[in-house]
Amino acid sequence: MSFGRPGGFGRDFFGDRPKPVKVGEELDVTIEAVASKGDGIAKKEGFVIFVPGTSAGEKVRIKVTFVKNKCAVAEKVGAAGAAPAAAASEEAPAEAEAAGEPVAGEEPAGEVTEAAEDEGEEAEAGEGDESGEKSA
């Protein structure tokens, strides 16, 4: 019996109302406190978000991984103000390429490494000689 009060015992949890966070959403938050089990506690519009591996006062970027009726759980993805993880990984190579910088895992255009030069010389030296010996 509710006795005319929503949420039982006078508590008004988010119940049927929409939650202020969704799974997969990335947010910049400040960890307000640390729970008894060591997880950081952040809030968005009064909704509690637990963030493992953080400490009180820390400003972090989080990604929501699980949403319940009364709270959510998120993982730390970086410092507050950092670009979203997915966008950063997609945009970084394009920005580097546009700036003329080498992209990770690729050889810089127009530059030849010493190893590539050595391989090229060995291939040229062995082309005309069928005996397999290199000519000097």
SETI-203917 format. One record per residue: residue in three letters; z, x, y of N, C-alpha, C, O in turn. Coordinates in Angstrom, 2 decimals. Example, Ala and Ser with C-alpha at 12.3 -4.5 7.8 and 13.67 -1.06 7.14 Angstrom:
// residues 2
<palo ALA; <7.80; 13.19; -5.69>; <7.80; 12.30; -4.50>; <7.80; 13.20; -3.30>; <8.46; 14.24; -3.32>> <palo SER; <7.08; 12.85; -2.25>; <7.14; 13.67; -1.06>; <7.87; 12.90; 0.03>; <8.04; 13.41; 1.14>> 
//
This chain:
// residues 136
<palo MET; <0.00; 0.85; -1.17>; <0.00; 0.00; 0.00>; <0.00; 0.89; 1.23>; <0.77; 1.85; 1.30>> <palo SER; <-0.86; 0.60; 2.21>; <-0.99; 1.49; 3.35>; <-0.16; 1.08; 4.55>; <0.02; 1.88; 5.47>> <palo PHE; <0.36; -0.15; 4.58>; <1.17; -0.64; 5.68>; <0.45; -0.50; 7.02>; <1.08; -0.25; 8.06>> <palo GLY; <-0.86; -0.66; 6.99>; <-1.64; -0.66; 8.22>; <-1.93; 0.72; 8.79>; <-2.52; 0.84; 9.87>> <palo ARG; <-1.53; 1.75; 8.08>; <-1.80; 3.11; 8.56>; <-2.92; 3.73; 7.74>; <-2.95; 3.57; 6.52>> <palo PRO; <-3.82; 4.43; 8.39>; <-4.89; 5.08; 7.63>; <-4.39; 6.35; 6.94>; <-3.55; 7.08; 7.48>> <palo GLY; <-4.89; 6.61; 5.75>; <-4.63; 7.89; 5.08>; <-3.32; 7.99; 4.35>; <-3.04; 9.06; 3.81>> <palo GLY; <-2.49; 6.99; 4.29>; <-1.24; 7.03; 3.55>; <-0.21; 7.96; 4.17>; <-0.54; 9.07; 4.57>> <palo PHE; <0.99; 7.53; 4.26>; <2.11; 8.26; 4.85>; <1.82; 8.72; 6.26>; <2.39; 9.71; 6.72>> <palo GLY; <0.94; 8.02; 6.96>; <0.66; 8.34; 8.36>; <-0.26; 9.52; 8.58>; <-0.57; 9.85; 9.72>> <palo ARG; <-0.69; 10.16; 7.51>; <-1.59; 11.31; 7.67>; <-3.02; 10.81; 7.81>; <-3.44; 9.89; 7.12>> <palo ASP; <-3.75; 11.43; 8.71>; <-5.14; 11.04; 8.90>; <-6.02; 12.25; 8.59>; <-6.34; 13.04; 9.48>> <palo PHE; <-6.41; 12.37; 7.32>; <-7.31; 13.44; 6.96>; <-8.73; 13.00; 7.26>; <-8.94; 11.89; 7.75>> <palo PHE; <-9.69; 13.83; 6.99>; <-11.06; 13.53; 7.34>; <-11.65; 12.43; 6.47>; <-12.66; 11.83; 6.86>> <palo GLY; <-11.06; 12.14; 5.31>; <-11.46; 11.03; 4.47>; <-12.93; 10.67; 4.51>; <-13.77; 11.44; 4.05>> <palo ASP; <-13.24; 9.51; 5.06>; <-14.62; 9.03; 5.11>; <-15.38; 9.56; 6.32>; <-16.60; 9.41; 6.39>> <palo ARG; <-14.69; 10.17; 7.25>; <-15.37; 10.71; 8.43>; <-16.19; 11.93; 8.04>; <-15.85; 12.62; 7.08>> <palo PRO; <-17.27; 12.21; 8.77>; <-18.06; 13.41; 8.46>; <-17.25; 14.69; 8.75>; <-16.53; 14.77; 9.75>> <palo LYS; <-17.39; 15.64; 7.88>; <-16.69; 16.93; 8.06>; <-17.42; 17.74; 9.13>; <-18.64; 17.63; 9.25>> <palo PRO; <-16.70; 18.55; 9.90>; <-17.35; 19.34; 10.95>; <-18.09; 20.57; 10.43>; <-18.73; 21.28; 11.21>> <palo VAL; <-18.03; 20.84; 9.11>; <-18.76; 21.96; 8.53>; <-19.52; 21.49; 7.30>; <-19.15; 20.49; 6.68>> <palo LYS; <-20.58; 22.22; 6.95>; <-21.39; 21.91; 5.77>; <-21.57; 23.19; 4.96>; <-21.54; 24.29; 5.51>> <palo VAL; <-21.76; 23.05; 3.66>; <-22.00; 24.19; 2.78>; <-23.25; 24.92; 3.26>; <-24.28; 24.30; 3.53>> <palo GLY; <-23.16; 26.25; 3.36>; <-24.28; 27.08; 3.79>; <-24.31; 27.34; 5.29>; <-25.04; 28.22; 5.74>> <palo GLU; <-23.52; 26.61; 6.06>; <-23.48; 26.79; 7.51>; <-22.78; 28.09; 7.87>; <-21.78; 28.45; 7.26>> <palo GLU; <-23.31; 28.81; 8.86>; <-22.69; 30.04; 9.34>; <-22.07; 29.78; 10.71>; <-22.69; 29.17; 11.58>> <palo LEU; <-20.84; 30.27; 10.89>; <-20.09; 30.03; 12.11>; <-19.40; 31.31; 12.58>; <-19.07; 32.17; 11.76>> <palo ASP; <-19.19; 31.43; 13.88>; <-18.34; 32.48; 14.42>; <-16.97; 31.86; 14.65>; <-16.84; 30.86; 15.36>> <palo VAL; <-15.94; 32.45; 14.05>; <-14.58; 31.91; 14.16>; <-13.58; 33.02; 14.42>; <-13.86; 34.20; 14.22>> <palo THR; <-12.39; 32.61; 14.86>; <-11.26; 33.52; 14.99>; <-10.23; 33.11; 13.95>; <-9.87; 31.94; 13.85>> <palo ILE; <-9.77; 34.07; 13.17>; <-8.76; 33.79; 12.16>; <-7.42; 33.58; 12.88>; <-6.91; 34.49; 13.53>> <palo GLU; <-6.87; 32.38; 12.76>; <-5.66; 32.02; 13.49>; <-4.39; 32.45; 12.78>; <-3.39; 32.77; 13.44>> <palo ALA; <-4.41; 32.45; 11.45>; <-3.21; 32.79; 10.67>; <-3.64; 33.25; 9.29>; <-4.83; 33.25; 8.96>> <palo VAL; <-2.65; 33.64; 8.49>; <-2.91; 34.03; 7.11>; <-2.08; 33.12; 6.21>; <-0.88; 32.96; 6.43>> <palo ALA; <-2.71; 32.53; 5.21>; <-2.03; 31.63; 4.27>; <-1.12; 32.41; 3.34>; <-1.18; 33.64; 3.29>> <palo SER; <-0.29; 31.70; 2.61>; <0.68; 32.35; 1.71>; <0.00; 33.18; 0.62>; <0.59; 34.14; 0.13>> <palo LYS; <-1.22; 32.83; 0.24>; <-1.93; 33.60; -0.78>; <-2.78; 34.71; -0.18>; <-3.46; 35.41; -0.92>> <palo GLY; <-2.75; 34.89; 1.15>; <-3.43; 36.00; 1.78>; <-4.77; 35.69; 2.41>; <-5.37; 36.56; 3.04>> <palo ASP; <-5.27; 34.46; 2.26>; <-6.55; 34.10; 2.88>; <-6.36; 33.82; 4.35>; <-5.34; 33.25; 4.76>> <palo GLY; <-7.34; 34.21; 5.15>; <-7.30; 33.90; 6.57>; <-7.56; 32.43; 6.79>; <-8.26; 31.79; 6.00>> <palo ILE; <-7.01; 31.88; 7.87>; <-7.18; 30.48; 8.19>; <-7.87; 30.36; 9.54>; <-7.38; 30.87; 10.55>> <palo ALA; <-9.01; 29.69; 9.54>; <-9.73; 29.38; 10.78>; <-9.81; 27.87; 10.87>; <-9.61; 27.17; 9.87>> <palo LYS; <-10.11; 27.36; 12.06>; <-10.24; 25.91; 12.22>; <-11.45; 25.59; 13.06>; <-11.80; 26.33; 13.98>> <palo LYS; <-12.10; 24.47; 12.72>; <-13.17; 23.94; 13.53>; <-12.87; 22.46; 13.71>; <-12.85; 21.69; 12.75>> <palo GLU; <-12.64; 22.07; 14.94>; <-12.29; 20.69; 15.27>; <-11.11; 20.21; 14.44>; <-11.10; 19.06; 14.00>> <palo GLY; <-10.13; 21.08; 14.21>; <-8.94; 20.74; 13.46>; <-9.11; 20.82; 11.95>; <-8.13; 20.67; 11.22>> <palo PHE; <-10.31; 21.07; 11.47>; <-10.59; 21.16; 10.04>; <-10.31; 22.58; 9.59>; <-10.85; 23.53; 10.16>> <palo VAL; <-9.49; 22.75; 8.56>; <-9.06; 24.06; 8.09>; <-10.14; 24.71; 7.23>; <-10.72; 24.07; 6.35>> <palo ILE; <-10.38; 26.01; 7.50>; <-11.34; 26.79; 6.72>; <-10.63; 28.05; 6.23>; <-10.16; 28.85; 7.04>> <palo PHE; <-10.55; 28.22; 4.93>; <-9.94; 29.41; 4.34>; <-10.99; 30.50; 4.19>; <-12.09; 30.25; 3.68>> <palo VAL; <-10.65; 31.72; 4.64>; <-11.59; 32.84; 4.58>; <-10.89; 34.04; 3.94>; <-10.14; 34.74; 4.61>> <palo PRO; <-11.13; 34.30; 2.64>; <-10.51; 35.44; 1.97>; <-10.94; 36.77; 2.59>; <-12.06; 36.89; 3.10>> <palo GLY; <-10.05; 37.75; 2.55>; <-10.38; 39.10; 3.02>; <-10.36; 39.26; 4.52>; <-10.97; 40.19; 5.04>> <palo THR; <-9.66; 38.39; 5.22>; <-9.57; 38.50; 6.68>; <-8.11; 38.53; 7.10>; <-7.22; 38.20; 6.31>> <palo SER; <-7.86; 38.93; 8.35>; <-6.49; 38.98; 8.85>; <-6.40; 38.25; 10.19>; <-7.40; 38.04; 10.86>> <palo ALA; <-5.19; 37.86; 10.55>; <-4.95; 37.09; 11.77>; <-5.50; 37.82; 13.00>; <-5.31; 39.03; 13.15>> <palo GLY; <-6.16; 37.07; 13.87>; <-6.70; 37.63; 15.10>; <-8.11; 38.18; 14.97>; <-8.74; 38.49; 15.98>> <palo GLU; <-8.60; 38.30; 13.77>; <-9.93; 38.86; 13.53>; <-11.01; 37.83; 13.91>; <-10.90; 36.66; 13.57>> <palo LYS; <-12.04; 38.29; 14.61>; <-13.17; 37.43; 14.97>; <-14.31; 37.78; 14.02>; <-14.80; 38.91; 14.01>> <palo VAL; <-14.71; 36.79; 13.21>; <-15.69; 37.04; 12.15>; <-16.77; 35.97; 12.12>; <-16.61; 34.87; 12.64>> <palo ARG; <-17.88; 36.33; 11.48>; <-18.94; 35.36; 11.18>; <-18.74; 34.99; 9.72>; <-18.61; 35.86; 8.86>> <palo ILE; <-18.71; 33.68; 9.44>; <-18.47; 33.19; 8.09>; <-19.61; 32.31; 7.63>; <-20.37; 31.76; 8.43>> <palo LYS; <-19.71; 32.18; 6.30>; <-20.67; 31.25; 5.68>; <-19.86; 30.32; 4.78>; <-19.18; 30.78; 3.87>> <palo VAL; <-19.95; 29.02; 5.03>; <-19.19; 28.03; 4.29>; <-19.75; 27.94; 2.87>; <-20.96; 27.76; 2.68>> <palo THR; <-18.86; 28.07; 1.87>; <-19.28; 28.04; 0.47>; <-18.84; 26.79; -0.27>; <-19.44; 26.43; -1.28>> <palo PHE; <-17.79; 26.11; 0.23>; <-17.25; 24.95; -0.47>; <-16.55; 24.05; 0.54>; <-15.78; 24.55; 1.36>> <palo VAL; <-16.80; 22.75; 0.49>; <-16.15; 21.81; 1.41>; <-15.43; 20.74; 0.60>; <-16.03; 20.10; -0.26>> <palo LYS; <-14.14; 20.56; 0.89>; <-13.33; 19.51; 0.27>; <-13.01; 18.45; 1.31>; <-13.51; 18.50; 2.44>> <palo ASN; <-12.19; 17.50; 0.93>; <-11.81; 16.42; 1.83>; <-10.94; 16.92; 2.99>; <-11.10; 16.47; 4.13>> <palo LYS; <-10.04; 17.86; 2.70>; <-9.08; 18.31; 3.71>; <-9.37; 19.69; 4.26>; <-8.85; 20.05; 5.32>> <palo CYS; <-10.19; 20.48; 3.57>; <-10.40; 21.87; 3.99>; <-11.72; 22.39; 3.44>; <-12.42; 21.71; 2.69>> <palo ALA; <-12.05; 23.61; 3.84>; <-13.26; 24.28; 3.35>; <-12.93; 25.71; 3.00>; <-11.89; 26.24; 3.42>> <palo VAL; <-13.80; 26.34; 2.23>; <-13.67; 27.75; 1.89>; <-14.96; 28.43; 2.35>; <-16.05; 27.90; 2.17>> <palo ALA; <-14.80; 29.62; 2.94>; <-15.97; 30.35; 3.43>; <-15.82; 31.82; 3.09>; <-14.72; 32.29; 2.79>> <palo GLU; <-16.94; 32.54; 3.14>; <-16.91; 33.99; 2.92>; <-17.27; 34.69; 4.22>; <-18.06; 34.19; 5.01>> <palo LYS; <-16.68; 35.83; 4.41>; <-16.96; 36.64; 5.60>; <-18.33; 37.30; 5.42>; <-18.59; 37.92; 4.39>> <palo VAL; <-19.21; 37.15; 6.44>; <-20.53; 37.78; 6.35>; <-20.72; 38.86; 7.40>; <-21.73; 39.56; 7.38>> <palo GLY; <-19.78; 39.01; 8.32>; <-19.91; 40.05; 9.33>; <-19.00; 39.80; 10.52>; <-18.13; 38.93; 10.49>> <palo ALA; <-19.23; 40.58; 11.56>; <-18.46; 40.43; 12.79>; <-18.99; 39.24; 13.58>; <-20.17; 38.90; 13.48>> <palo ALA; <-18.12; 38.62; 14.37>; <-18.54; 37.49; 15.20>; <-19.64; 37.93; 16.14>; <-19.62; 39.05; 16.65>> <palo GLY; <-20.60; 37.06; 16.36>; <-21.72; 37.37; 17.25>; <-22.88; 38.05; 16.55>; <-23.93; 38.25; 17.15>> <palo ALA; <-22.69; 38.41; 15.27>; <-23.77; 39.05; 14.51>; <-24.83; 38.00; 14.18>; <-24.52; 36.81; 14.09>> <palo ALA; <-26.06; 38.44; 14.01>; <-27.14; 37.53; 13.66>; <-26.89; 36.94; 12.28>; <-26.28; 37.60; 11.44>> <palo PRO; <-27.34; 35.72; 12.03>; <-27.17; 35.15; 10.69>; <-27.76; 36.07; 9.63>; <-28.79; 36.70; 9.87>> <palo ALA; <-27.14; 36.15; 8.49>; <-27.53; 37.09; 7.43>; <-28.99; 36.93; 7.02>; <-29.71; 37.92; 6.92>> <palo ALA; <-29.44; 35.72; 6.78>; <-30.81; 35.50; 6.33>; <-31.81; 35.87; 7.43>; <-32.83; 36.52; 7.15>> <palo ALA; <-31.53; 35.48; 8.65>; <-32.46; 35.76; 9.76>; <-32.51; 37.26; 10.04>; <-33.58; 37.79; 10.35>> <palo ALA; <-31.38; 37.94; 9.94>; <-31.35; 39.37; 10.21>; <-32.19; 40.14; 9.21>; <-32.91; 41.07; 9.57>> <palo SER; <-32.11; 39.76; 7.95>; <-32.86; 40.48; 6.93>; <-34.36; 40.21; 7.04>; <-35.17; 41.06; 6.68>> <palo GLU; <-34.75; 39.02; 7.52>; <-36.16; 38.70; 7.65>; <-36.75; 39.27; 8.92>; <-37.89; 39.73; 8.93>> <palo GLU; <-35.98; 39.25; 10.02>; <-36.49; 39.68; 11.32>; <-36.49; 41.19; 11.49>; <-37.36; 41.72; 12.18>> <palo ALA; <-35.54; 41.89; 10.90>; <-35.41; 43.32; 11.11>; <-36.69; 44.10; 10.77>; <-37.11; 44.91; 11.59>> <palo PRO; <-37.32; 43.89; 9.61>; <-38.54; 44.64; 9.33>; <-39.66; 44.33; 10.31>; <-40.41; 45.23; 10.71>> <palo ALA; <-39.79; 43.07; 10.71>; <-40.85; 42.70; 11.65>; <-40.62; 43.35; 13.01>; <-41.56; 43.83; 13.65>> <palo GLU; <-39.35; 43.37; 13.46>; <-39.03; 43.99; 14.74>; <-39.27; 45.50; 14.68>; <-39.80; 46.07; 15.63>> <palo ALA; <-38.88; 46.14; 13.59>; <-39.07; 47.58; 13.44>; <-40.55; 47.92; 13.42>; <-40.98; 48.89; 14.04>> <palo GLU; <-41.33; 47.12; 12.70>; <-42.76; 47.37; 12.61>; <-43.42; 47.20; 13.98>; <-44.30; 47.98; 14.35>> <palo ALA; <-43.00; 46.19; 14.72>; <-43.57; 45.95; 16.06>; <-43.23; 47.09; 17.01>; <-44.01; 47.41; 17.90>> <palo ALA; <-42.06; 47.69; 16.82>; <-41.64; 48.80; 17.68>; <-42.24; 50.12; 17.23>; <-42.04; 51.14; 17.89>> <palo GLY; <-42.97; 50.12; 16.11>; <-43.59; 51.35; 15.62>; <-42.65; 52.20; 14.80>; <-42.95; 53.36; 14.51>> <palo GLU; <-41.51; 51.63; 14.41>; <-40.54; 52.37; 13.60>; <-40.85; 52.15; 12.14>; <-41.37; 51.09; 11.77>> <palo PRO; <-40.55; 53.13; 11.28>; <-40.80; 52.92; 9.85>; <-39.86; 51.87; 9.28>; <-38.70; 51.78; 9.68>> <palo VAL; <-40.36; 51.07; 8.36>; <-39.57; 50.04; 7.71>; <-38.97; 50.65; 6.45>; <-39.62; 51.45; 5.77>> <palo ALA; <-37.72; 50.28; 6.15>; <-37.04; 50.84; 4.98>; <-37.86; 50.63; 3.73>; <-38.35; 49.53; 3.48>> <palo GLY; <-38.02; 51.69; 2.95>; <-38.76; 51.61; 1.70>; <-40.25; 51.83; 1.84>; <-40.98; 51.80; 0.85>> <palo GLU; <-40.72; 52.05; 3.05>; <-42.15; 52.28; 3.26>; <-42.35; 53.64; 3.92>; <-41.51; 54.09; 4.69>> <palo GLU; <-43.48; 54.29; 3.61>; <-43.82; 55.55; 4.25>; <-44.32; 55.26; 5.66>; <-45.07; 54.30; 5.84>> <palo PRO; <-43.94; 56.05; 6.64>; <-44.46; 55.84; 7.99>; <-45.97; 55.99; 8.01>; <-46.52; 56.90; 7.37>> <palo ALA; <-46.64; 55.11; 8.73>; <-48.10; 55.14; 8.79>; <-48.57; 56.40; 9.51>; <-48.01; 56.77; 10.54>> <palo GLY; <-49.58; 57.05; 8.97>; <-50.18; 58.22; 9.61>; <-49.47; 59.52; 9.35>; <-49.97; 60.58; 9.71>> <palo GLU; <-48.30; 59.48; 8.74>; <-47.57; 60.70; 8.45>; <-47.67; 60.98; 6.96>; <-47.60; 60.06; 6.14>> <palo VAL; <-47.82; 62.23; 6.61>; <-47.92; 62.61; 5.21>; <-46.74; 63.52; 4.90>; <-46.47; 64.48; 5.62>> <palo THR; <-46.04; 63.20; 3.83>; <-44.89; 64.02; 3.45>; <-45.36; 65.28; 2.74>; <-46.50; 65.35; 2.30>> <palo GLU; <-44.47; 66.26; 2.62>; <-44.82; 67.51; 1.95>; <-45.17; 67.25; 0.48>; <-46.09; 67.88; -0.05>> <palo ALA; <-44.45; 66.35; -0.16>; <-44.72; 66.06; -1.57>; <-46.12; 65.47; -1.72>; <-46.82; 65.80; -2.68>> <palo ALA; <-46.52; 64.61; -0.81>; <-47.86; 64.01; -0.88>; <-48.92; 65.07; -0.63>; <-49.98; 65.04; -1.25>> <palo GLU; <-48.65; 66.02; 0.28>; <-49.61; 67.10; 0.55>; <-49.79; 67.96; -0.70>; <-50.91; 68.29; -1.06>> <palo ASP; <-48.67; 68.32; -1.36>; <-48.72; 69.14; -2.56>; <-49.52; 68.45; -3.66>; <-50.34; 69.08; -4.32>> <palo GLU; <-49.30; 67.14; -3.85>; <-50.03; 66.40; -4.87>; <-51.52; 66.38; -4.56>; <-52.35; 66.50; -5.46>> <palo GLY; <-51.85; 66.22; -3.29>; <-53.26; 66.20; -2.88>; <-53.93; 67.53; -3.13>; <-55.09; 67.55; -3.57>> <palo GLU; <-53.25; 68.64; -2.86>; <-53.82; 69.97; -3.08>; <-54.04; 70.22; -4.56>; <-55.05; 70.79; -4.95>> <palo GLU; <-53.08; 69.77; -5.40>; <-53.20; 69.97; -6.84>; <-54.38; 69.17; -7.38>; <-55.11; 69.66; -8.25>> <palo ALA; <-54.58; 67.98; -6.88>; <-55.68; 67.14; -7.35>; <-57.02; 67.75; -6.95>; <-57.95; 67.76; -7.75>> <palo GLU; <-57.12; 68.25; -5.73>; <-58.35; 68.86; -5.26>; <-58.66; 70.14; -6.05>; <-59.81; 70.38; -6.39>> <palo ALA; <-57.65; 70.93; -6.35>; <-57.84; 72.19; -7.05>; <-58.32; 71.95; -8.48>; <-59.09; 72.76; -9.00>> <palo GLY; <-57.89; 70.87; -9.12>; <-58.24; 70.63; -10.51>; <-59.52; 69.84; -10.69>; <-59.93; 69.66; -11.83>> <palo GLU; <-60.17; 69.35; -9.64>; <-61.35; 68.50; -9.77>; <-62.55; 69.22; -10.39>; <-63.15; 68.68; -11.32>> <palo GLY; <-62.91; 70.39; -9.91>; <-64.12; 71.05; -10.36>; <-63.92; 71.92; -11.57>; <-64.90; 72.42; -12.12>> <palo ASP; <-62.72; 72.12; -12.02>; <-62.43; 73.04; -13.12>; <-62.05; 72.23; -14.36>; <-61.00; 71.60; -14.38>> <palo GLU; <-62.88; 72.24; -15.39>; <-62.64; 71.48; -16.60>; <-61.65; 72.15; -17.54>; <-61.12; 71.49; -18.42>> <palo SER; <-61.41; 73.42; -17.38>; <-60.51; 74.13; -18.29>; <-59.05; 73.75; -18.07>; <-58.20; 74.09; -18.90>> <palo GLY; <-58.73; 73.05; -16.94>; <-57.36; 72.65; -16.67>; <-56.59; 73.66; -15.87>; <-55.48; 73.40; -15.42>> <palo GLU; <-57.20; 74.85; -15.67>; <-56.53; 75.87; -14.86>; <-56.86; 75.65; -13.42>; <-57.96; 75.23; -13.07>> <palo LYS; <-55.91; 75.94; -12.57>; <-56.14; 75.79; -11.14>; <-56.87; 76.99; -10.60>; <-56.57; 78.12; -10.97>> <palo SER; <-57.82; 76.76; -9.74>; <-58.51; 77.88; -9.09>; <-57.79; 78.25; -7.81>; <-57.22; 77.40; -7.13>> <palo ALA; <-57.81; 79.53; -7.49>; <-57.07; 80.00; -6.35>; <-57.86; 79.99; -5.08>; <-57.35; 80.37; -4.03>> 
//
